[in-house]
């Protein structure tokens, strides 16, 4: 079982959701803990989105480093056109 990225001991509170009735009915046939299933799915979604954003940030950082290294070795493309 993977570790949770949220505080499982945090207080619970009611939330209003509007969901398609068909999958809700089917899910109720599979479990008596609809809230637990939705909470688990939400936690998985949050973790996935967090990882995606961290990966994008890493890609950005790598791109910036490459451009910085290029500029340090070759100068900026704009240098030959600069009027300063």
PDB file of N, CA, C and O in Angstrom:
ATOM      1  N   UNK A   1       0.837  -1.176   0.000  1.00  0.00           N
ATOM      2  CA  UNK A   1       0.000   0.000   0.000  1.00  0.00           C
ATOM      3  C   UNK A   1       0.884   1.243   0.000  1.00  0.00           C
ATOM      4  O   UNK A   1       1.834   1.332   0.778  1.00  0.00           O
ATOM      5  N   UNK A   2       0.570   2.214  -0.881  1.00  0.00           N
ATOM      6  CA  UNK A   2       1.403   3.407  -0.976  1.00  0.00           C
ATOM      7  C   UNK A   2       1.071   4.398   0.135  1.00  0.00           C
ATOM      8  O   UNK A   2      -0.064   4.440   0.611  1.00  0.00           O
ATOM      9  N   UNK A   3       2.049   5.189   0.547  1.00  0.00           N
ATOM     10  CA  UNK A   3       1.786   6.181   1.597  1.00  0.00           C
ATOM     11  C   UNK A   3       0.889   7.298   1.074  1.00  0.00           C
ATOM     12  O   UNK A   3       0.962   7.672  -0.096  1.00  0.00           O
ATOM     13  N   UNK A   4       0.067   7.810   1.933  1.00  0.00           N
ATOM     14  CA  UNK A   4      -0.845   8.895   1.576  1.00  0.00           C
ATOM     15  C   UNK A   4      -0.119  10.228   1.647  1.00  0.00           C
ATOM     16  O   UNK A   4       0.737  10.433   2.508  1.00  0.00           O
ATOM     17  N   UNK A   5      -0.460  11.121   0.749  1.00  0.00           N
ATOM     18  CA  UNK A   5       0.156  12.437   0.727  1.00  0.00           C
ATOM     19  C   UNK A   5      -0.736  13.473   1.404  1.00  0.00           C
ATOM     20  O   UNK A   5      -0.524  14.676   1.255  1.00  0.00           O
ATOM     21  N   UNK A   6      -1.713  13.009   2.134  1.00  0.00           N
ATOM     22  CA  UNK A   6      -2.590  13.919   2.857  1.00  0.00           C
ATOM     23  C   UNK A   6      -2.744  13.415   4.279  1.00  0.00           C
ATOM     24  O   UNK A   6      -2.431  12.261   4.574  1.00  0.00           O
ATOM     25  N   UNK A   7      -3.220  14.267   5.145  1.00  0.00           N
ATOM     26  CA  UNK A   7      -3.400  13.916   6.552  1.00  0.00           C
ATOM     27  C   UNK A   7      -4.688  13.109   6.698  1.00  0.00           C
ATOM     28  O   UNK A   7      -5.784  13.667   6.659  1.00  0.00           O
ATOM     29  N   UNK A   8      -4.552  11.814   6.863  1.00  0.00           N
ATOM     30  CA  UNK A   8      -5.733  10.954   6.988  1.00  0.00           C
ATOM     31  C   UNK A   8      -6.444  11.153   8.324  1.00  0.00           C
ATOM     32  O   UNK A   8      -7.557  10.663   8.514  1.00  0.00           O
ATOM     33  N   UNK A   9      -5.807  11.868   9.247  1.00  0.00           N
ATOM     34  CA  UNK A   9      -6.418  12.137  10.550  1.00  0.00           C
ATOM     35  C   UNK A   9      -7.151  13.484  10.590  1.00  0.00           C
ATOM     36  O   UNK A   9      -7.752  13.837  11.605  1.00  0.00           O
ATOM     37  N   UNK A  10      -7.097  14.229   9.488  1.00  0.00           N
ATOM     38  CA  UNK A  10      -7.784  15.528   9.453  1.00  0.00           C
ATOM     39  C   UNK A  10      -9.290  15.315   9.605  1.00  0.00           C
ATOM     40  O   UNK A  10      -9.829  14.261   9.268  1.00  0.00           O
ATOM     41  N   UNK A  11      -9.938  16.337  10.116  1.00  0.00           N
ATOM     42  CA  UNK A  11     -11.384  16.205  10.332  1.00  0.00           C
ATOM     43  C   UNK A  11     -12.105  16.024   9.000  1.00  0.00           C
ATOM     44  O   UNK A  11     -11.647  16.493   7.958  1.00  0.00           O
ATOM     45  N   UNK A  12     -13.203  15.357   9.056  1.00  0.00           N
ATOM     46  CA  UNK A  12     -14.028  15.151   7.869  1.00  0.00           C
ATOM     47  C   UNK A  12     -15.159  16.160   7.908  1.00  0.00           C
ATOM     48  O   UNK A  12     -15.654  16.520   8.976  1.00  0.00           O
ATOM     49  N   UNK A  13     -15.560  16.609   6.731  1.00  0.00           N
ATOM     50  CA  UNK A  13     -16.669  17.538   6.668  1.00  0.00           C
ATOM     51  C   UNK A  13     -17.524  17.201   5.460  1.00  0.00           C
ATOM     52  O   UNK A  13     -17.026  16.662   4.472  1.00  0.00           O
ATOM     53  N   UNK A  14     -18.792  17.513   5.535  1.00  0.00           N
ATOM     54  CA  UNK A  14     -19.670  17.218   4.405  1.00  0.00           C
ATOM     55  C   UNK A  14     -19.358  18.144   3.222  1.00  0.00           C
ATOM     56  O   UNK A  14     -19.030  19.317   3.397  1.00  0.00           O
ATOM     57  N   UNK A  15     -19.472  17.580   2.020  1.00  0.00           N
ATOM     58  CA  UNK A  15     -19.240  18.328   0.793  1.00  0.00           C
ATOM     59  C   UNK A  15     -20.359  17.973  -0.181  1.00  0.00           C
ATOM     60  O   UNK A  15     -20.760  16.813  -0.277  1.00  0.00           O
ATOM     61  N   UNK A  16     -20.845  18.945  -0.882  1.00  0.00           N
ATOM     62  CA  UNK A  16     -21.876  18.679  -1.887  1.00  0.00           C
ATOM     63  C   UNK A  16     -21.221  18.432  -3.235  1.00  0.00           C
ATOM     64  O   UNK A  16     -20.454  19.264  -3.721  1.00  0.00           O
ATOM     65  N   UNK A  17     -21.520  17.295  -3.837  1.00  0.00           N
ATOM     66  CA  UNK A  17     -21.027  16.948  -5.161  1.00  0.00           C
ATOM     67  C   UNK A  17     -22.207  16.624  -6.049  1.00  0.00           C
ATOM     68  O   UNK A  17     -23.222  16.104  -5.584  1.00  0.00           O
ATOM     69  N   UNK A  18     -22.076  16.927  -7.310  1.00  0.00           N
ATOM     70  CA  UNK A  18     -23.085  16.522  -8.278  1.00  0.00           C
ATOM     71  C   UNK A  18     -22.425  15.479  -9.169  1.00  0.00           C
ATOM     72  O   UNK A  18     -21.510  15.787  -9.933  1.00  0.00           O
ATOM     73  N   UNK A  19     -22.895  14.252  -9.063  1.00  0.00           N
ATOM     74  CA  UNK A  19     -22.303  13.134  -9.787  1.00  0.00           C
ATOM     75  C   UNK A  19     -23.360  12.450 -10.638  1.00  0.00           C
ATOM     76  O   UNK A  19     -24.548  12.477 -10.319  1.00  0.00           O
ATOM     77  N   UNK A  20     -22.911  11.843 -11.718  1.00  0.00           N
ATOM     78  CA  UNK A  20     -23.795  11.056 -12.557  1.00  0.00           C
ATOM     79  C   UNK A  20     -24.344   9.898 -11.729  1.00  0.00           C
ATOM     80  O   UNK A  20     -23.590   9.187 -11.065  1.00  0.00           O
ATOM     81  N   UNK A  21     -25.636   9.720 -11.775  1.00  0.00           N
ATOM     82  CA  UNK A  21     -26.298   8.722 -10.930  1.00  0.00           C
ATOM     83  C   UNK A  21     -25.885   7.292 -11.261  1.00  0.00           C
ATOM     84  O   UNK A  21     -25.771   6.460 -10.361  1.00  0.00           O
ATOM     85  N   UNK A  22     -25.660   6.995 -12.537  1.00  0.00           N
ATOM     86  CA  UNK A  22     -25.395   5.609 -12.931  1.00  0.00           C
ATOM     87  C   UNK A  22     -24.133   5.036 -12.274  1.00  0.00           C
ATOM     88  O   UNK A  22     -24.211   3.972 -11.661  1.00  0.00           O
ATOM     89  N   UNK A  23     -22.967   5.705 -12.379  1.00  0.00           N
ATOM     90  CA  UNK A  23     -21.807   5.109 -11.718  1.00  0.00           C
ATOM     91  C   UNK A  23     -21.936   5.091 -10.190  1.00  0.00           C
ATOM     92  O   UNK A  23     -21.372   4.218  -9.530  1.00  0.00           O
ATOM     93  N   UNK A  24     -22.671   6.046  -9.633  1.00  0.00           N
ATOM     94  CA  UNK A  24     -22.871   6.047  -8.182  1.00  0.00           C
ATOM     95  C   UNK A  24     -23.664   4.811  -7.768  1.00  0.00           C
ATOM     96  O   UNK A  24     -23.320   4.149  -6.789  1.00  0.00           O
ATOM     97  N   UNK A  25     -24.718   4.501  -8.508  1.00  0.00           N
ATOM     98  CA  UNK A  25     -25.526   3.311  -8.206  1.00  0.00           C
ATOM     99  C   UNK A  25     -24.674   2.051  -8.354  1.00  0.00           C
ATOM    100  O   UNK A  25     -24.739   1.149  -7.519  1.00  0.00           O
ATOM    101  N   UNK A  26     -23.873   1.996  -9.427  1.00  0.00           N
ATOM    102  CA  UNK A  26     -23.019   0.826  -9.631  1.00  0.00           C
ATOM    103  C   UNK A  26     -21.986   0.699  -8.504  1.00  0.00           C
ATOM    104  O   UNK A  26     -21.718  -0.402  -8.022  1.00  0.00           O
ATOM    105  N   UNK A  27     -21.416   1.821  -8.093  1.00  0.00           N
ATOM    106  CA  UNK A  27     -20.421   1.791  -7.026  1.00  0.00           C
ATOM    107  C   UNK A  27     -21.039   1.367  -5.707  1.00  0.00           C
ATOM    108  O   UNK A  27     -20.424   0.620  -4.946  1.00  0.00           O
ATOM    109  N   UNK A  28     -22.231   1.828  -5.431  1.00  0.00           N
ATOM    110  CA  UNK A  28     -22.904   1.424  -4.188  1.00  0.00           C
ATOM    111  C   UNK A  28     -23.143  -0.085  -4.150  1.00  0.00           C
ATOM    112  O   UNK A  28     -23.233  -0.678  -3.075  1.00  0.00           O
ATOM    113  N   UNK A  29     -23.246  -0.705  -5.337  1.00  0.00           N
ATOM    114  CA  UNK A  29     -23.362  -2.152  -5.405  1.00  0.00           C
ATOM    115  C   UNK A  29     -22.046  -2.858  -5.108  1.00  0.00           C
ATOM    116  O   UNK A  29     -22.025  -4.051  -4.806  1.00  0.00           O
ATOM    117  N   UNK A  30     -20.941  -2.104  -5.198  1.00  0.00           N
ATOM    118  CA  UNK A  30     -19.620  -2.684  -4.977  1.00  0.00           C
ATOM    119  C   UNK A  30     -19.055  -2.379  -3.591  1.00  0.00           C
ATOM    120  O   UNK A  30     -18.232  -3.134  -3.075  1.00  0.00           O
ATOM    121  N   UNK A  31     -19.496  -1.272  -2.989  1.00  0.00           N
ATOM    122  CA  UNK A  31     -18.971  -0.881  -1.685  1.00  0.00           C
ATOM    123  C   UNK A  31     -20.042  -0.145  -0.893  1.00  0.00           C
ATOM    124  O   UNK A  31     -20.955   0.449  -1.465  1.00  0.00           O
ATOM    125  N   UNK A  32     -19.923  -0.189   0.394  1.00  0.00           N
ATOM    126  CA  UNK A  32     -20.833   0.583   1.226  1.00  0.00           C
ATOM    127  C   UNK A  32     -20.151   1.852   1.732  1.00  0.00           C
ATOM    128  O   UNK A  32     -20.702   2.563   2.573  1.00  0.00           O
ATOM    129  N   UNK A  33     -18.936   2.138   1.214  1.00  0.00           N
ATOM    130  CA  UNK A  33     -18.186   3.308   1.647  1.00  0.00           C
ATOM    131  C   UNK A  33     -17.876   4.211   0.448  1.00  0.00           C
ATOM    132  O   UNK A  33     -16.725   4.321   0.026  1.00  0.00           O
ATOM    133  N   UNK A  34     -18.906   4.850  -0.090  1.00  0.00           N
ATOM    134  CA  UNK A  34     -18.757   5.744  -1.234  1.00  0.00           C
ATOM    135  C   UNK A  34     -17.782   6.878  -0.908  1.00  0.00           C
ATOM    136  O   UNK A  34     -16.940   7.231  -1.734  1.00  0.00           O
ATOM    137  N   UNK A  35     -17.896   7.439   0.279  1.00  0.00           N
ATOM    138  CA  UNK A  35     -17.009   8.541   0.677  1.00  0.00           C
ATOM    139  C   UNK A  35     -15.550   8.103   0.680  1.00  0.00           C
ATOM    140  O   UNK A  35     -14.680   8.852   0.234  1.00  0.00           O
ATOM    141  N   UNK A  36     -15.274   6.917   1.171  1.00  0.00           N
ATOM    142  CA  UNK A  36     -13.909   6.414   1.210  1.00  0.00           C
ATOM    143  C   UNK A  36     -13.329   6.225  -0.180  1.00  0.00           C
ATOM    144  O   UNK A  36     -12.161   6.531  -0.422  1.00  0.00           O
ATOM    145  N   UNK A  37     -14.152   5.719  -1.095  1.00  0.00           N
ATOM    146  CA  UNK A  37     -13.689   5.519  -2.468  1.00  0.00           C
ATOM    147  C   UNK A  37     -13.401   6.872  -3.124  1.00  0.00           C
ATOM    148  O   UNK A  37     -12.363   7.044  -3.763  1.00  0.00           O
ATOM    149  N   UNK A  38     -14.307   7.820  -2.968  1.00  0.00           N
ATOM    150  CA  UNK A  38     -14.110   9.150  -3.559  1.00  0.00           C
ATOM    151  C   UNK A  38     -12.884   9.816  -2.944  1.00  0.00           C
ATOM    152  O   UNK A  38     -12.087  10.425  -3.658  1.00  0.00           O
ATOM    153  N   UNK A  39     -12.726   9.705  -1.632  1.00  0.00           N
ATOM    154  CA  UNK A  39     -11.545  10.288  -0.968  1.00  0.00           C
ATOM    155  C   UNK A  39     -10.260   9.685  -1.515  1.00  0.00           C
ATOM    156  O   UNK A  39      -9.291  10.408  -1.746  1.00  0.00           O
ATOM    157  N   UNK A  40     -10.234   8.390  -1.723  1.00  0.00           N
ATOM    158  CA  UNK A  40      -9.059   7.720  -2.264  1.00  0.00           C
ATOM    159  C   UNK A  40      -8.772   8.192  -3.692  1.00  0.00           C
ATOM    160  O   UNK A  40      -7.622   8.448  -4.049  1.00  0.00           O
ATOM    161  N   UNK A  41      -9.824   8.304  -4.502  1.00  0.00           N
ATOM    162  CA  UNK A  41      -9.651   8.779  -5.876  1.00  0.00           C
ATOM    163  C   UNK A  41      -9.148  10.219  -5.903  1.00  0.00           C
ATOM    164  O   UNK A  41      -8.291  10.560  -6.719  1.00  0.00           O
ATOM    165  N   UNK A  42      -9.671  11.062  -5.023  1.00  0.00           N
ATOM    166  CA  UNK A  42      -9.216  12.448  -4.941  1.00  0.00           C
ATOM    167  C   UNK A  42      -7.746  12.518  -4.529  1.00  0.00           C
ATOM    168  O   UNK A  42      -6.977  13.298  -5.091  1.00  0.00           O
ATOM    169  N   UNK A  43      -7.362  11.707  -3.555  1.00  0.00           N
ATOM    170  CA  UNK A  43      -5.965  11.686  -3.110  1.00  0.00           C
ATOM    171  C   UNK A  43      -5.046  11.247  -4.248  1.00  0.00           C
ATOM    172  O   UNK A  43      -3.976  11.826  -4.434  1.00  0.00           O
ATOM    173  N   UNK A  44      -5.449  10.233  -5.009  1.00  0.00           N
ATOM    174  CA  UNK A  44      -4.657   9.780  -6.153  1.00  0.00           C
ATOM    175  C   UNK A  44      -4.529  10.884  -7.195  1.00  0.00           C
ATOM    176  O   UNK A  44      -3.455  11.092  -7.760  1.00  0.00           O
ATOM    177  N   UNK A  45      -5.630  11.591  -7.446  1.00  0.00           N
ATOM    178  CA  UNK A  45      -5.619  12.685  -8.421  1.00  0.00           C
ATOM    179  C   UNK A  45      -4.675  13.802  -7.975  1.00  0.00           C
ATOM    180  O   UNK A  45      -3.889  14.310  -8.775  1.00  0.00           O
ATOM    181  N   UNK A  46      -4.752  14.179  -6.708  1.00  0.00           N
ATOM    182  CA  UNK A  46      -3.894  15.237  -6.177  1.00  0.00           C
ATOM    183  C   UNK A  46      -2.423  14.826  -6.301  1.00  0.00           C
ATOM    184  O   UNK A  46      -1.588  15.630  -6.715  1.00  0.00           O
ATOM    185  N   UNK A  47      -2.110  13.597  -5.950  1.00  0.00           N
ATOM    186  CA  UNK A  47      -0.733  13.104  -6.047  1.00  0.00           C
ATOM    187  C   UNK A  47      -0.253  13.120  -7.496  1.00  0.00           C
ATOM    188  O   UNK A  47       0.869  13.541  -7.778  1.00  0.00           O
ATOM    189  N   UNK A  48      -1.099  12.661  -8.410  1.00  0.00           N
ATOM    190  CA  UNK A  48      -0.753  12.638  -9.835  1.00  0.00           C
ATOM    191  C   UNK A  48      -0.485  14.060 -10.341  1.00  0.00           C
ATOM    192  O   UNK A  48       0.519  14.305 -11.009  1.00  0.00           O
ATOM    193  N   UNK A  49      -1.379  14.986 -10.025  1.00  0.00           N
ATOM    194  CA  UNK A  49      -1.214  16.370 -10.469  1.00  0.00           C
ATOM    195  C   UNK A  49       0.041  16.991  -9.870  1.00  0.00           C
ATOM    196  O   UNK A  49       0.751  17.730 -10.551  1.00  0.00           O
ATOM    197  N   UNK A  50       0.319  16.701  -8.613  1.00  0.00           N
ATOM    198  CA  UNK A  50       1.523  17.220  -7.970  1.00  0.00           C
ATOM    199  C   UNK A  50       2.771  16.718  -8.694  1.00  0.00           C
ATOM    200  O   UNK A  50       3.691  17.490  -8.964  1.00  0.00           O
ATOM    201  N   UNK A  51       2.798  15.435  -9.002  1.00  0.00           N
ATOM    202  CA  UNK A  51       3.950  14.868  -9.717  1.00  0.00           C
ATOM    203  C   UNK A  51       4.094  15.470 -11.110  1.00  0.00           C
ATOM    204  O   UNK A  51       5.206  15.754 -11.553  1.00  0.00           O
ATOM    205  N   UNK A  52       2.980  15.664 -11.796  1.00  0.00           N
ATOM    206  CA  UNK A  52       3.019  16.275 -13.131  1.00  0.00           C
ATOM    207  C   UNK A  52       3.598  17.680 -13.064  1.00  0.00           C
ATOM    208  O   UNK A  52       4.439  18.047 -13.884  1.00  0.00           O
ATOM    209  N   UNK A  53       3.155  18.457 -12.101  1.00  0.00           N
ATOM    210  CA  UNK A  53       3.638  19.836 -11.966  1.00  0.00           C
ATOM    211  C   UNK A  53       5.111  19.880 -11.586  1.00  0.00           C
ATOM    212  O   UNK A  53       5.856  20.738 -12.060  1.00  0.00           O
ATOM    213  N   UNK A  54       5.526  18.955 -10.732  1.00  0.00           N
ATOM    214  CA  UNK A  54       6.940  18.888 -10.361  1.00  0.00           C
ATOM    215  C   UNK A  54       7.789  18.497 -11.575  1.00  0.00           C
ATOM    216  O   UNK A  54       8.890  19.017 -11.753  1.00  0.00           O
ATOM    217  N   UNK A  55       7.283  17.592 -12.402  1.00  0.00           N
ATOM    218  CA  UNK A  55       8.012  17.188 -13.610  1.00  0.00           C
ATOM    219  C   UNK A  55       8.129  18.365 -14.573  1.00  0.00           C
ATOM    220  O   UNK A  55       9.191  18.584 -15.156  1.00  0.00           O
ATOM    221  N   UNK A  56       7.039  19.132 -14.748  1.00  0.00           N
ATOM    222  CA  UNK A  56       7.089  20.313 -15.619  1.00  0.00           C
ATOM    223  C   UNK A  56       8.081  21.338 -15.079  1.00  0.00           C
ATOM    224  O   UNK A  56       8.831  21.946 -15.844  1.00  0.00           O
ATOM    225  N   UNK A  57       8.084  21.528 -13.774  1.00  0.00           N
ATOM    226  CA  UNK A  57       9.019  22.474 -13.162  1.00  0.00           C
ATOM    227  C   UNK A  57      10.462  22.010 -13.377  1.00  0.00           C
ATOM    228  O   UNK A  57      11.345  22.827 -13.637  1.00  0.00           O
ATOM    229  N   UNK A  58      10.699  20.713 -13.270  1.00  0.00           N
ATOM    230  CA  UNK A  58      12.028  20.167 -13.517  1.00  0.00           C
ATOM    231  C   UNK A  58      12.464  20.369 -14.956  1.00  0.00           C
ATOM    232  O   UNK A  58      13.623  20.691 -15.217  1.00  0.00           O
ATOM    233  N   UNK A  59      11.551  20.186 -15.883  1.00  0.00           N
ATOM    234  CA  UNK A  59      11.848  20.411 -17.299  1.00  0.00           C
ATOM    235  C   UNK A  59      12.189  21.870 -17.541  1.00  0.00           C
ATOM    236  O   UNK A  59      13.124  22.181 -18.278  1.00  0.00           O
ATOM    237  N   UNK A  60      11.436  22.758 -16.925  1.00  0.00           N
ATOM    238  CA  UNK A  60      11.713  24.187 -17.054  1.00  0.00           C
ATOM    239  C   UNK A  60      13.091  24.534 -16.507  1.00  0.00           C
ATOM    240  O   UNK A  60      13.854  25.262 -17.142  1.00  0.00           O
ATOM    241  N   UNK A  61      13.404  24.013 -15.336  1.00  0.00           N
ATOM    242  CA  UNK A  61      14.709  24.276 -14.730  1.00  0.00           C
ATOM    243  C   UNK A  61      15.833  23.759 -15.620  1.00  0.00           C
ATOM    244  O   UNK A  61      16.849  24.435 -15.782  1.00  0.00           O
ATOM    245  N   UNK A  62      15.667  22.581 -16.193  1.00  0.00           N
ATOM    246  CA  UNK A  62      16.692  22.014 -17.073  1.00  0.00           C
ATOM    247  C   UNK A  62      16.857  22.874 -18.325  1.00  0.00           C
ATOM    248  O   UNK A  62      17.981  23.090 -18.779  1.00  0.00           O
ATOM    249  N   UNK A  63      15.767  23.361 -18.879  1.00  0.00           N
ATOM    250  CA  UNK A  63      15.820  24.215 -20.062  1.00  0.00           C
ATOM    251  C   UNK A  63      16.528  25.527 -19.749  1.00  0.00           C
ATOM    252  O   UNK A  63      17.356  25.995 -20.531  1.00  0.00           O
ATOM    253  N   UNK A  64      16.203  26.110 -18.621  1.00  0.00           N
ATOM    254  CA  UNK A  64      16.858  27.354 -18.208  1.00  0.00           C
ATOM    255  C   UNK A  64      18.358  27.134 -18.033  1.00  0.00           C
ATOM    256  O   UNK A  64      19.161  27.968 -18.450  1.00  0.00           O
ATOM    257  N   UNK A  65      18.732  26.028 -17.424  1.00  0.00           N
ATOM    258  CA  UNK A  65      20.158  25.720 -17.237  1.00  0.00           C
ATOM    259  C   UNK A  65      20.875  25.567 -18.577  1.00  0.00           C
ATOM    260  O   UNK A  65      22.002  26.037 -18.740  1.00  0.00           O
ATOM    261  N   UNK A  66      20.220  24.910 -19.535  1.00  0.00           N
ATOM    262  CA  UNK A  66      20.825  24.744 -20.859  1.00  0.00           C
ATOM    263  C   UNK A  66      21.020  26.090 -21.552  1.00  0.00           C
ATOM    264  O   UNK A  66      22.074  26.352 -22.132  1.00  0.00           O
ATOM    265  N   UNK A  67      20.005  26.934 -21.488  1.00  0.00           N
ATOM    266  CA  UNK A  67      20.123  28.260 -22.103  1.00  0.00           C
ATOM    267  C   UNK A  67      21.199  29.086 -21.404  1.00  0.00           C
ATOM    268  O   UNK A  67      21.968  29.781 -22.068  1.00  0.00           O
ATOM    269  N   UNK A  68      21.266  29.022 -20.099  1.00  0.00           N
ATOM    270  CA  UNK A  68      22.300  29.750 -19.361  1.00  0.00           C
ATOM    271  C   UNK A  68      23.690  29.276 -19.776  1.00  0.00           C
ATOM    272  O   UNK A  68      24.593  30.088 -19.975  1.00  0.00           O
ATOM    273  N   UNK A  69      23.858  27.967 -19.906  1.00  0.00           N
ATOM    274  CA  UNK A  69      25.154  27.419 -20.317  1.00  0.00           C
ATOM    275  C   UNK A  69      25.488  27.853 -21.742  1.00  0.00           C
ATOM    276  O   UNK A  69      26.634  28.199 -22.031  1.00  0.00           O
ATOM    277  N   UNK A  70      24.512  27.838 -22.621  1.00  0.00           N
ATOM    278  CA  UNK A  70      24.729  28.279 -24.000  1.00  0.00           C
ATOM    279  C   UNK A  70      25.142  29.747 -24.027  1.00  0.00           C
ATOM    280  O   UNK A  70      26.103  30.118 -24.701  1.00  0.00           O
ATOM    281  N   UNK A  71      24.410  30.577 -23.290  1.00  0.00           N
ATOM    282  CA  UNK A  71      24.720  32.005 -23.251  1.00  0.00           C
ATOM    283  C   UNK A  71      26.102  32.265 -22.660  1.00  0.00           C
ATOM    284  O   UNK A  71      26.812  33.163 -23.113  1.00  0.00           O
ATOM    285  N   UNK A  72      26.483  31.495 -21.663  1.00  0.00           N
ATOM    286  CA  UNK A  72      27.805  31.665 -21.051  1.00  0.00           C
ATOM    287  C   UNK A  72      28.913  31.319 -22.047  1.00  0.00           C
ATOM    288  O   UNK A  72      29.967  31.953 -22.047  1.00  0.00           O
ATOM    289  N   UNK A  73      28.679  30.323 -22.887  1.00  0.00           N
ATOM    290  CA  UNK A  73      29.693  29.887 -23.843  1.00  0.00           C
ATOM    291  C   UNK A  73      29.691  30.641 -25.153  1.00  0.00           C
ATOM    292  O   UNK A  73      30.743  30.813 -25.769  1.00  0.00           O
ATOM    293  N   UNK A  74      28.528  31.095 -25.591  1.00  0.00           N
ATOM    294  CA  UNK A  74      28.413  31.683 -26.923  1.00  0.00           C
ATOM    295  C   UNK A  74      27.852  33.099 -26.913  1.00  0.00           C
ATOM    296  O   UNK A  74      27.875  33.777 -27.941  1.00  0.00           O
ATOM    297  N   UNK A  75      27.363  33.542 -25.801  1.00  0.00           N
ATOM    298  CA  UNK A  75      26.711  34.853 -25.749  1.00  0.00           C
ATOM    299  C   UNK A  75      25.256  34.738 -26.165  1.00  0.00           C
ATOM    300  O   UNK A  75      24.799  33.683 -26.604  1.00  0.00           O
ATOM    301  N   UNK A  76      24.561  35.809 -26.024  1.00  0.00           N
ATOM    302  CA  UNK A  76      23.134  35.831 -26.353  1.00  0.00           C
ATOM    303  C   UNK A  76      22.946  36.120 -27.838  1.00  0.00           C
ATOM    304  O   UNK A  76      23.746  36.839 -28.437  1.00  0.00           O
ATOM    305  N   UNK A  77      21.909  35.572 -28.426  1.00  0.00           N
ATOM    306  CA  UNK A  77      21.563  35.881 -29.807  1.00  0.00           C
ATOM    307  C   UNK A  77      21.308  37.377 -29.974  1.00  0.00           C
ATOM    308  O   UNK A  77      21.577  37.946 -31.032  1.00  0.00           O
ATOM    309  N   UNK A  78      20.798  37.995 -28.941  1.00  0.00           N
ATOM    310  CA  UNK A  78      20.435  39.415 -29.015  1.00  0.00           C
ATOM    311  C   UNK A  78      21.645  40.335 -28.948  1.00  0.00           C
ATOM    312  O   UNK A  78      21.529  41.515 -29.276  1.00  0.00           O
ATOM    313  N   UNK A  79      22.816  39.824 -28.527  1.00  0.00           N
ATOM    314  CA  UNK A  79      23.976  40.677 -28.358  1.00  0.00           C
ATOM    315  C   UNK A  79      24.363  41.410 -29.645  1.00  0.00           C
ATOM    316  O   UNK A  79      24.727  42.585 -29.597  1.00  0.00           O
ATOM    317  N   UNK A  80      24.289  40.735 -30.784  1.00  0.00           N
ATOM    318  CA  UNK A  80      24.712  41.378 -32.028  1.00  0.00           C
ATOM    319  C   UNK A  80      23.706  42.417 -32.518  1.00  0.00           C
ATOM    320  O   UNK A  80      24.025  43.212 -33.402  1.00  0.00           O
ATOM    321  N   UNK A  81      22.514  42.422 -31.963  1.00  0.00           N
ATOM    322  CA  UNK A  81      21.496  43.368 -32.374  1.00  0.00           C
ATOM    323  C   UNK A  81      21.241  44.453 -31.315  1.00  0.00           C
ATOM    324  O   UNK A  81      20.423  45.349 -31.524  1.00  0.00           O
ATOM    325  N   UNK A  82      21.923  44.366 -30.215  1.00  0.00           N
ATOM    326  CA  UNK A  82      21.698  45.297 -29.115  1.00  0.00           C
ATOM    327  C   UNK A  82      22.248  46.680 -29.471  1.00  0.00           C
ATOM    328  O   UNK A  82      23.329  46.805 -30.047  1.00  0.00           O
ATOM    329  N   UNK A  83      21.483  47.710 -29.118  1.00  0.00           N
ATOM    330  CA  UNK A  83      21.940  49.079 -29.343  1.00  0.00           C
ATOM    331  C   UNK A  83      22.456  49.692 -28.052  1.00  0.00           C
ATOM    332  O   UNK A  83      22.732  50.890 -27.996  1.00  0.00           O
ATOM    333  N   UNK A  84      22.585  48.887 -27.032  1.00  0.00           N
ATOM    334  CA  UNK A  84      23.077  49.401 -25.741  1.00  0.00           C
ATOM    335  C   UNK A  84      24.570  49.428 -25.668  1.00  0.00           C
ATOM    336  O   UNK A  84      25.131  49.833 -24.649  1.00  0.00           O
TER     337      UNK A  84
END
